């Protein structure tokens, strides 16, 4: 997903891994430990629904600068130790 001033300086590509439970099970067969901050787990693959879900979450974010907004977008997935003040 590309977010930001399109075609201008500052446009950023944000990427995550979309994963079903069966795909996760398969990955764990080959890699018993997986680390990934930007993983989104879904019951079934529906890319259009995922794009809409992400777009809805990005649309409500606000910040004074593009850099601050990009940081918020990159943190849609929260981590308990970094995001405990929200």
C-alpha positions, 0 to 999 in steps of 0.5 A: 500500500502506498500512502502519502503525497502521491507522485511527490517526495514523501510517498511511502510504501508500507508492507505487511504479511497477510497470513492465514492459520494454515499458512502460519502452520506451514511456515512454522514447520520450516521455521520453528521461530518466527519474528515479524512485526507486520503480520496480519492474521486472517481466517481466509484470504480476501485481499480486497477486504484487507485493503479496505480494513487497512485504508479505514484505519489509515484514514482516521490517523492524524499528525502535524507532519508527514513523518509523524503520520508515517510513523503512526501508519507503521505502528498500526500493529501495536506492541505492548511495551512500546504502545502501553501509553495509548 
